[in-house]
Structure formats: C-alpha cells, structure tokens
Amino acid sequence: MMLHGANIYKYARELDCEPEEIIDFSSNINCYQPEQALNISNARVVKYADTNYTALKNTIAKEYKIDAKEVALYNGATAGIYALMDSLKAKSIYLYAPLYGEYQKAALKSKKDIYKINRIEDIDAEIEEKSIIVFVNPSTPEGSYYDLDELFLKWKKKRCTIILDESFIEFEGHKSLRKQIQNYKKLYIIQSFSKFYACAGVRIGAIFTNKKNIKKITPPLWNISSLDAEFLQTRLSDTAFKRNALAMHKEQKYELQNILKNSNIFDKIVKSDANFILVHTANAEQLFEHLLAHKILVRSCESFDYLSNEWLRFAVKDTNAQQKLKRVLLAFS
C-alpha cells in the first residue's frame, strides 16, 4: 500500500536506478522550481538562530496578512499537526475524510476518539459539541475547494476546536479563513510551505492561530535550522516567484488535464482546485506498473478512506515530464 507520495527512493531501489531518473508525479510540489542561491557563511553556521525566528515570522505575516504573533513554526507542517494534537484536551475528533493520513496517526498517538465523516457523500453529518474538527481545504487527494462559511458557523455554534489545513490554497487563490483566527480563538490553520514554494527539503511548516493559543503550542528552541529559515524567507519575499509560479501552474495543469482526457484511459477525471488531479480506471493497478516500468511514479490512492486502488493521482509537472507521460499513456492504451 502506498501511504505517501514521493517515495522515489523505494522505487528507485526496485528499478535499480537513481532516484533522479524517476519522474515523480506522486509528489505534489509546485512544478515551478527556480534555483535559489544561499550565502552560507561560517558565521551563520556557527551562530545560534534567533529563537523566535522574528524575521521569518514577519515575512510570513506580511505574505499571509496576519499578525506575526499568530504564527507558530515547526520542523514541517506534519510536526505541527502532532504537536497540536498533543496540546488539545478534547477527546472526540471528527476527520472529514479522505484526508492526509498523518491526521489520523497524530490523533491515535494523542489517544483521541476518532470519528470519520465522508465529506464527499455526507458532509452535513452531525458532530458532537466541543469536539475537534479536521478539514483539509483544498482537499486531498482530489483537490476540491469547499466554501466553508456555513459549516464554520455550525462548528462554532457547537464550540468545536477547528483545524483547517490550507496547504494547497495558494495555487488557485481561493478564500482562506485565516482572518477568522482573530474572531474565534479555537481555530487553528495548518500551513505547509513546501507545496507552493517548492521546497520539500526545507522542513518548515506553520500553525496560524489566535495569539493567546501560541504559548500553548510553542515548539522547542531552534526546531528549524538557520539555513532553512533563510531559504524560506528569501523565497517568500520573491514576488516574481509567486507571479511566475501561478502562471506556470495554470498552463501546466491545463496541459495535464488534456493529456489525461485524451488518453481515453480514465472513466472519471475529478475537477481539481489544487496542483494534482485524481482519476479513476478499473485498470489502475496495471497502469501504475506500466508507468513505473517507464520510470514514471504516480500516487496510488488505496490508502485514502472511501477510495480504492482504482484511483490514481497525478501531480502537475513541467512540460518535459508531462510529454513523456503522454507518450507512455498512449503506449498503454
């Protein structure tokens, strides 16, 4: 079973090739990936980082239009998820599934009572008062964006603790609920920077929440490196990056949609508001192996709730990668 995307090292060993030889459509990282030089001086490596990461938090606050005091930084968004789960006292947690699998693992680790809601078929299901809500928006693995205004009011009326994961929201400019953290103190927003800013190797993620909550979820001292912080601060400050990334995403996603549609392999291609596309075919297992034999890795979705191994996910990539995918898909059909 494929639990996460981007496990190219495992498949490289199976294929007896270098990881760089595999085109990784399982990894939903922005396809716009310009080189960014870092000035790594000895003084920077030797010196301790600012324990509060003030400069980086100010840059994040400016980009995401929140207060720097509403930002907690972690060694990746997943680390933030585990820390947050451990800090919350409520026992009942509702996972709007399918969703990122680490939410369930983190809830189990912190001994929560887990209830799952099929957000595709039963999004208005009843929830317990003062419970924890987890909703990923845009969602994974299909990338649907939800207007959560009505649900948000329902959750607030029941005094729920709300965890919203908006890690893919930048790709298509949908409305965020970040501004609500000043109005509802039990709202936490998970923000990964690796997806849109194309830096999965830079392990920094954030929780945005009311500044009164920040003290409760303060991570350990120096939990991210000075070099990671400098890289992300530079990339967030690069206005050309965001402009070029959005333009490339739109163009490459359109190309990928056409490639998948024109292959005539899939009986369902799900509309996406993120940088990946979910598809269905009864021949998904055979297609997965066919693509892998040509050193193309896609995400098999049997590990997601309410899905099966007949669903595959393709991340948006550059034209060279997508044109190879086109040729290999045509060879299958």
N, C-alpha and C positions, 0 to 999 in steps of 0.2 A: 504494500500500500504506500502511495506517495503522500507523505504528511505535509510536506512543504515544497514550494518551488525552489529552483536554483540549486538543486543538489547535483551540480555538474561533476563534482569530484567522484562521487559514487559511480556515475555512468561512464565517466572517463576511464575508470579502472576496468569496468566491464568491457568497454570497447578497445581497451589497451591503446589509448590515445591521450594527448594532452588536453586538459580542460579547455584551453583556448581554442581547440579545434571544434568544439561543440557550440552550435548556435542555440542559445538558451531562451526559448520562447516561454519557459516556465517562470522566469524571473520578471516580475512586473516593475522594473526600474525604467525610468524615463529614457527614451531612446536618444535624446539629445545629451551627449556626453562630451563636452569640450574639455580639453586639457586645462588643468589649473595648477600653476606652479606654486610651491610653498617655499618660503625662505626659512630653512631650518638651521638656525644659528645655534652654536653651542650654548650661548647664554639662555636661549629659550628652553633648551632641553634640560639644562641643569637647574633652572629656577622653578620653584613651585608655581602652579597656576593660581590665579585668583580663585579662592574657594567658592565665591558666589557667581563666578563667570559673568560679571557685570556687563562687560562689553557685548558678549554674545546675547545675553538676555535682552539688552536694549535693542539690539539689531532685530531679534525675533519679535519683540513687542512692536517695533515700528512696522515690520512686514505684515504681521497678523492683526494689527490695530487693537492691541490690548495693552494692559499695564505690565511693565517688567516684573512687578511684584506678584503677578498672576501666573508666573512661569516656573515650573519645576523641571530640571533637566536630569536625564538618566542616560545610562550607557545603552542606548537603544530604546525604542518605544516598548518593546517586549519587557524589558526590565522595569519600566514604569508600570506596566499592567500588573506584574507580580507584586510590586511594592504597594500599589493602590489596593489590590485585593486584600493584602495582609492588614492594611490600615482600617478597612471598613468593618464595623461591628455587626451590621445586619447579616442574618444567616441566609435568607432566601434570595436567590439571584435568578433573574429571567434573561436567558440568552436568546435574542432574536436571530434565529439560525436560517440558513447556513451563515457561518461567520468564521473569522480567523480562529484556528484551533487552540491557540495559546490561552484564549479567554477561559475555556473550559478547564484546561490544565491548571491555570492560576487559581480558579475558583475551587477546584478539588484540593489543591495544596493548602488553601486557607480554610478548608473544611466548610464550604458553603453548601447549602441545599440547592441543587441545580434544577431549574425547570426550563424547558425549551419551548419556544413559540416559533412555529413555522411562519415566518414573515411573508412568504410568498402566497400562502393559502389562508392564513388565519391571523393576520396582523393585528386585528382588534380583540384578540383573546384577553380575557380578564387577568389581572395581576393583583398580587397581594399588597396591602398597604405597607409602607415603609420598607419595601424590598429594594433590591438593587436591579437596575435595568442596564443591559448592554446592547447597544445598537451600532452597527458599522455603516457609515453613510458617506460616500457611495459604498455599496455593499461589496462583499467578496463571497463567491468567486465570479458573480455575473456583472458587477459594476452598476447596479441600479441605484439611482439617486431618489430619495424619498423626501417629500415635503413633510416635515415632522411637526408642524405647528400644532395640529390637533392632538397628536399623540403626546407631544411635550406637555400640553395643558393637562391631559389625562394623568400623566405620570406625576406632575406637580401636585395635582389635587390629592393624589394618594401619598404624597410626601415621600416619594421614592428618591433614592440616590441614583442619578442618571450618569452613565458612562457612554459618551458618544465618541466613536473613533472616526475621525475625519481625515485619515491619512492620504486619501486619494482625491480630496476635494479640489485641489488646485488645478487639476488637469482640464476641467471644463467650466470653472468659475461659478459653481453653484453656491447658493446661500449657505453660510455657516451659522451655527448657533453660538459662536464664541461670545457675542455681545451679551448673551443671557447669563454668563457667569457672574456678572455684577448684580443681577436681579434674583438669581436662585443659587443659594450657597451650596446646594447638594448636586451641582452639575460639575462633571469632570470631562474634559475633552482630551482625547489621546491624539497626539500629532507625531507621526513619523516624518522625518526629513529625508530619509533615504530614497523614497519613491520618486517624488517630483524632482528633487535636487540631485538625483543620480549619484548617490554616494553611500551605497550599502555598506562599504567597508569603513565608513566613518560612523561609529556607533554613538549616535546622539538621537534621542527622542525626547518628547516633552509631554507633560500634563499641564493643561491650562485650567485653572480653577480660581474661585474666589480667594483673595489673598489670605483670608483667615484660615483656609484649609492648607495653605502651603507649608506651614510649620509642622503639620501632622504627617506630611509625606516627604519631608526634606530628605534627599538621598545622602549617602555617606560623603565625606570630604573627598574631593578630587576623583569623583567617579567617572569623569571623562578626561581624556588627555588634552594637553595644551594644543597639540597639533591638530587633533580632531576639531577642537573648538575654533581654531584659526581657519581651518578649511571651510567649515560651515559658515562662519561669519563672513568670509570673503565671498562665498557663493551667494548667500542671501543678499549681500549688498550689490551684487552684479545685476543691474536692471536689464542689461542686454540678454543675460541668461534666460530670465523669465519670458521675455518677449520672443526670443528665438525658440525656446522650448515649446511654448504654446503653439507657435506656427508649425513647427515640425510635427508635434503630436497630432494636430488636426489633419495634416497632409498624410502622414504615415498611417494613421488609423483608418482613413478613407481607403487607402491602398489595401490595407489588410482586410477590411470588410469585403472589398471587391474580390480579392484573391480567394477568400473563404467561400463567398457566394458562388463564384464562377467555377469552383472546383466540382460542384454538384455532388459533393460527398455528404453534406450535412442536411438533415431534415429540419433542424432548428438552429438559428443563429440569434442569440439574445442581444437586444439593444443594450448598449453599454454607455455609462457616463464616466468611465474611467479609462485607463490605458491598457485594457485587456478585454478579450471577447470570449464569451462562453458559447460552446457549440455542442450539438448532440448528434450522434450517429450510433447505430447498432454495431457498427464495425470499429468502434473507438479503440479497442484493445489491439486489433490488427494494425490500425493506422498508427497508434503510438509506437509499435515495434518497427513499422516501416520507416517512420520518420527518424527513429533512433538509429536505425541501420545506416541512415544518411547523415548521422551526426547532427540531428535536429531534436532538441528536447522540448516537449510540451508538458503542461500540467494535467495529469490525470486527476479527476475530481471525486473519486470514490470515498475519500476521507471526509468530505463535507456532508453534514447532515442533509437528508432528504434528496441527495443526489446519488448517482451510481457510477460505475466505471464506463458508462456510455457517454459521459460528459467529459469534454476536454476544454482547457482554457489556453488561449494564445495571447501572449503579451505583444504589444505594439513594438516593432523593431525598425531599424533603418532599412532603406530600400534594398541594399545588397542582401541582407538576411531574408527579407520578405520575398525577393525574387527567387532565391534558392528554394524557399518554402513553396512557392508557386510551382516550380518545376517538379519538386518531389511529390506534391499533391497530385499533379497531373499524371505522374507515373503510377500512382496508386489507383486512380480512377480509370 
